[in-house]
């Protein structure tokens, strides 16, 4: 994955032990550091563990591609879910919305022969309307999100069954299947990588461009901060981080290039992660989500339009669920009445494993994606070693509990004065 | 009447950085109504929490003797077991449960583990008769007004065979009729031999029902007066409550008062929770450039409610009246409107309403005016950092960096962050609600200096405070608020603690 932890994730942690201020802040920094980067360390350890257990099969070209494609729809949902959780709410209806939007897309594309781009657009709008419906009850009517989306989970499953009856609708147009399952073309042909064999040149070039992009933006951010007199990472650490991130991106891309080039969903995901990371970190709207989740009253009294913020994050969730619905249906090549069952729970788990706080106000898009990938790697790795499904569930449950327990524990140890 | 039921000796209670009580002595005679008076923050509630075991033995110094035996309560159950029951200002009833269920909550009338409802409701009915509440025991609490709820609390206390009943501001939320019924009931209980300790701001009530009164000030006992024997007047009590010198706790300042900025006319606000209750009634206030105006009033007088209703209707329903800003009437429908029109309100409860405690200083300072740091919806984080750093220097916020989490700062520094946030919105009118609550003396001085600076910059500042010396120390003019009405407007030269207190306690008749 081309998801490098941004510099901001570490900025606080890396501030040199400041002259012991009157508040005695130093222990807190350490914990903040651990809380924020713990998830990446955990991910690395889990990957390492399963690489050893599977004798390297986990990182085989085809398997990396599988992990990405198989989890793409959960990761898309996790992006929407993390925003909702940051704001202090929850969405239990995501799986049903995935199903109903898949069904809508299928009816439009298969039964009414609507051109696929238009059908996709309509489906996204339908998703948005579903989000608006739920957002209205939550934000403006004041019903807890738990209840509204629990009702939504039933309502939209009912709607799916109404649309589809007891059958699946398919097959989907090739373009949609390509988006879900397909790969970029080998536009520039193959190139030999010595012992690694042949690899797609175009994919490799994309990787190089991505790395160049990371280096450039990180460098620019760093120098801008320096100009403003902010504390930045010391140069060796800065270079080290970029080197690690670049290596990971290149390693993943090389493996993918050796298999079948870049999955289109990866391209889509990379775009979404980038866009939503920017939104949460830099946009006024993103800041307001954190403000609402961190202290609702304070946000209200600071002039944040709290209701509108909550409304729009549910609209956003609806749109992303619709996108996930189309991708999932395209992958199965049919819209299915039982599609998306329990997806919301995976997305919620991803968000919490990724460091979101149950009380709201805390969380990162990259964290949720990492959380989702942790679940994905566990699923995949355990099926590779032939574990029973009950064992997989057991491990996933334990990981979720452990992740949140760690979060609560580190907060308590930090002696939060709240 | 000389039999002492309760003696509290040399009670000292320290909170981190603050001595809440110092060598307090209280002695209550069996069968009397004993009033405790003092300003907000004088230590009355703390003393009662020590007595009832909320602060367990060992967390304070001193000795409590009840009915001749030394008491070491480790919790509220211990004190209730001995017959000491406290009724708090915020009533602690479960609104969905019935009167009878509430009365016997935690003391259920059960036979072999099963609740005997006949016995419960019958016994509750008896107790309701004793307190003069004509309601069925099965009525849910939420169907009762505050006055009747208060009676249920007393019935609950009676069910515990109370010997010493402590009431914290029992009439604060009651209307006159309910108040007089309650006071009559307390007299009746006294005649039955139940001793009462009553904490009250309403001196006319104290004069009417108390046998003796003990005055607390700054965590110390000032005196105990016998209302029957001594010649006690309300004025004498007031001077005991406030008798404190104004020393050099306030930076010198002379204001250059300019033209009028904001005029509040006929401002009336209704309670959003209690239907029909008027919280602020026909208030008129004028604020001028460069002037520091005080708003004095006791707890529950409607100070915060007045301020928040002006601040974009963030409190109250049925708001009527006019706001005239710079000579033009304005209509503020939301906090956003208020900020846009140059009005800022810094809350009295910064942890709950003022700060996002899990965020850093920088993001808290920018929270109310993020638009100023953004271009087309994108925040310039470097400018934000620079802005926050500027405030850290100018407001002297003591923190290692503006990236420090606000939850870890001291009260004074948190308050400076809140003030920075509002100053960054560049307001013409700043309403500061209890700006120095819970912060130490040194930080208070800094806050006063900041307030003076704001006035010098031509802003109008309205300071709401429970501490009269503070208002006298920094304000040019002081309004007094009593039971939702403006009862006076006093210039600094004429203001004394005594005349302010008289205006603040002016009856609600």
Boltz contact constraints between the chains, C-beta under 6 A:
constraints:
  - contact:
      token1: [A, 12]
      token2: [B, 403]
      max_distance: 6.0
  - contact:
      token1: [A, 18]
      token2: [B, 400]
      max_distance: 6.0
  - contact:
      token1: [A, 21]
      token2: [B, 399]
      max_distance: 6.0
  - contact:
      token1: [A, 21]
      token2: [B, 400]
      max_distance: 6.0
  - contact:
      token1: [A, 22]
      token2: [B, 398]
      max_distance: 6.0
  - contact:
      token1: [A, 23]
      token2: [B, 399]
      max_distance: 6.0
  - contact:
      token1: [A, 23]
      token2: [B, 408]
      max_distance: 6.0
  - contact:
      token1: [A, 23]
      token2: [B, 409]
      max_distance: 6.0
  - contact:
      token1: [A, 25]
      token2: [B, 400]
      max_distance: 6.0
  - contact:
      token1: [A, 25]
      token2: [B, 404]
      max_distance: 6.0
  - contact:
      token1: [A, 224]
      token2: [B, 382]
      max_distance: 6.0
  - contact:
      token1: [A, 228]
      token2: [B, 382]
      max_distance: 6.0
  - contact:
      token1: [A, 228]
      token2: [B, 385]
      max_distance: 6.0
  - contact:
      token1: [A, 228]
      token2: [B, 386]
      max_distance: 6.0
  - contact:
      token1: [A, 230]
      token2: [B, 385]
      max_distance: 6.0
  - contact:
      token1: [A, 282]
      token2: [B, 378]
      max_distance: 6.0
  - contact:
      token1: [A, 282]
      token2: [B, 379]
      max_distance: 6.0
  - contact:
      token1: [A, 283]
      token2: [B, 377]
      max_distance: 6.0
  - contact:
      token1: [A, 283]
      token2: [B, 378]
      max_distance: 6.0
  - contact:
      token1: [A, 284]
      token2: [B, 370]
      max_distance: 6.0
  - contact:
      token1: [A, 284]
      token2: [B, 374]
      max_distance: 6.0
  - contact:
      token1: [A, 284]
      token2: [B, 377]
      max_distance: 6.0
  - contact:
      token1: [A, 284]
      token2: [B, 379]
      max_distance: 6.0
  - contact:
      token1: [A, 287]
      token2: [B, 370]
      max_distance: 6.0
  - contact:
      token1: [A, 291]
      token2: [B, 356]
      max_distance: 6.0
  - contact:
      token1: [A, 291]
      token2: [B, 367]
      max_distance: 6.0
  - contact:
      token1: [A, 294]
      token2: [B, 356]
      max_distance: 6.0
  - contact:
      token1: [A, 294]
      token2: [B, 358]
      max_distance: 6.0
  - contact:
      token1: [A, 294]
      token2: [B, 359]
      max_distance: 6.0
  - contact:
      token1: [A, 295]
      token2: [B, 356]
      max_distance: 6.0
  - contact:
      token1: [A, 297]
      token2: [B, 353]
      max_distance: 6.0
  - contact:
      token1: [A, 298]
      token2: [B, 353]
      max_distance: 6.0
  - contact:
      token1: [A, 298]
      token2: [B, 354]
      max_distance: 6.0
  - contact:
      token1: [A, 298]
      token2: [B, 355]
      max_distance: 6.0
  - contact:
      token1: [A, 298]
      token2: [B, 356]
      max_distance: 6.0
  - contact:
      token1: [A, 301]
      token2: [B, 353]
      max_distance: 6.0
  - contact:
      token1: [A, 302]
      token2: [B, 367]
      max_distance: 6.0
  - contact:
      token1: [A, 302]
      token2: [B, 368]
      max_distance: 6.0
  - contact:
      token1: [A, 303]
      token2: [B, 335]
      max_distance: 6.0
  - contact:
      token1: [A, 303]
      token2: [B, 336]
      max_distance: 6.0
  - contact:
      token1: [A, 303]
      token2: [B, 339]
      max_distance: 6.0
  - contact:
      token1: [A, 303]
      token2: [B, 368]
      max_distance: 6.0
  - contact:
      token1: [A, 361]
      token2: [B, 358]
      max_distance: 6.0
  - contact:
      token1: [A, 417]
      token2: [B, 407]
      max_distance: 6.0
  - contact:
      token1: [A, 418]
      token2: [B, 357]
      max_distance: 6.0
  - contact:
      token1: [A, 418]
      token2: [B, 407]
      max_distance: 6.0
